[in-house]
Amino acid sequence: MGDYLLQTVPEPEIPVIERAIETAAQMLGSDRSRGYCLEMTCADFLAGANLDNGDPAMLLFSMTRFFKFLSEEQRQPFLAQATQKVS
């Protein structure tokens, strides 16, 4: 799916997309498919795009997807910060 999508993208835009996929693969693990890396890149974009006056459900979906990639050592501090009361 990811490679098919790249066939439909204008040539000058491909290097940016390839770089984003490569960066996602480094973050997610090189064993992930290119399509999966592209999906996570898009989810990250949607999360950022929905921070202000956006769809809170999309932001929650994106955050939940990314949480799954944290190691157990990373999850505990994240949950501690996320559950702190806002002053």
NUVOKOL-525034 format. One record per residue (C-alpha): residue in one letter; residue number from 1; x, y, z. Coordinates in pm, whole numbers. Each point is the difference from the previous one (the first is absolute). Example, Ala and Ser with C-alpha at 12.3 -4.5 7.8 and 13.67 -1.06 7.14 Angstrom:
# residues 2
residu | num | xx | yy | zz
A | 1 | 1230 | -450 | 780
S | 2 | 137 | 344 | -66
# end
This chain:
# residues 87
residu | num | xx | yy | zz
M | 1 | 0 | 0 | 0
G | 2 | 274 | 246 | 95
D | 3 | 198 | -59 | -319
Y | 4 | -315 | 29 | -212
L | 5 | -72 | 335 | 162
L | 6 | 349 | 121 | -85
Q | 7 | -65 | -83 | -366
T | 8 | -278 | 258 | 1
V | 9 | 209 | 278 | 159
P | 10 | 174 | 258 | -219
E | 11 | 375 | -70 | -32
P | 12 | 125 | 311 | 189
E | 13 | -200 | -96 | 311
I | 14 | 126 | -358 | 31
P | 15 | 326 | 76 | 188
V | 16 | -191 | 168 | 283
I | 17 | -237 | -294 | 33
E | 18 | 286 | -251 | -16
R | 19 | 186 | 188 | 272
A | 20 | -311 | 1 | 221
I | 21 | -44 | -377 | -49
E | 22 | 368 | -63 | 78
T | 23 | -21 | 214 | 314
A | 24 | -313 | -184 | 114
A | 25 | 173 | -334 | -61
Q | 26 | 289 | 109 | 222
M | 27 | -243 | 100 | 275
L | 28 | -237 | -296 | -30
G | 29 | 254 | -268 | -83
S | 30 | 134 | -105 | -336
D | 31 | -213 | -315 | 7
R | 32 | -312 | 209 | -66
S | 33 | -138 | 18 | -353
R | 34 | 25 | 316 | -205
G | 35 | -379 | 24 | -6
Y | 36 | -15 | -19 | 377
C | 37 | 268 | 269 | 31
L | 38 | -198 | 220 | -237
E | 39 | -316 | -60 | 206
M | 40 | 179 | 107 | 319
T | 41 | 140 | 309 | -172
C | 42 | -353 | 96 | -105
A | 43 | -135 | -73 | 351
D | 44 | 267 | 227 | 146
F | 45 | -98 | 275 | -241
L | 46 | -368 | -40 | 85
A | 47 | 76 | 15 | 371
G | 48 | 187 | 327 | -46
A | 49 | -263 | 141 | -232
N | 50 | -272 | -73 | 254
L | 51 | 164 | 165 | 300
D | 52 | -186 | 329 | -41
N | 53 | -372 | -2 | -73
G | 54 | 23 | -339 | -162
D | 55 | -153 | -338 | 53
P | 56 | 84 | -116 | 355
A | 57 | -86 | -357 | -99
M | 58 | 272 | 4 | -269
L | 59 | 253 | 137 | 247
L | 60 | -89 | -273 | 251
F | 61 | 22 | -266 | -273
S | 62 | 347 | 121 | -103
M | 63 | 126 | 20 | 356
T | 64 | -127 | -349 | 73
R | 65 | 174 | -140 | -308
F | 66 | 331 | 159 | 98
F | 67 | -30 | -112 | 363
K | 68 | 9 | -361 | -118
F | 69 | 352 | 54 | -134
L | 70 | 144 | 114 | 332
S | 71 | 202 | -250 | 198
E | 72 | -122 | -89 | 348
E | 73 | 273 | 225 | 142
Q | 74 | -134 | 291 | -207
R | 75 | -366 | -71 | 71
Q | 76 | 26 | 42 | 376
P | 77 | 141 | 357 | -4
F | 78 | -242 | 90 | -279
L | 79 | -299 | -122 | 201
A | 80 | 127 | 179 | 312
Q | 81 | 20 | 327 | -190
A | 82 | -331 | -55 | -179
T | 83 | -186 | -63 | 325
Q | 84 | 139 | 300 | 189
K | 85 | -264 | 253 | 89
V | 86 | 16 | 322 | -193
S | 87 | 52 | 298 | 232
# end
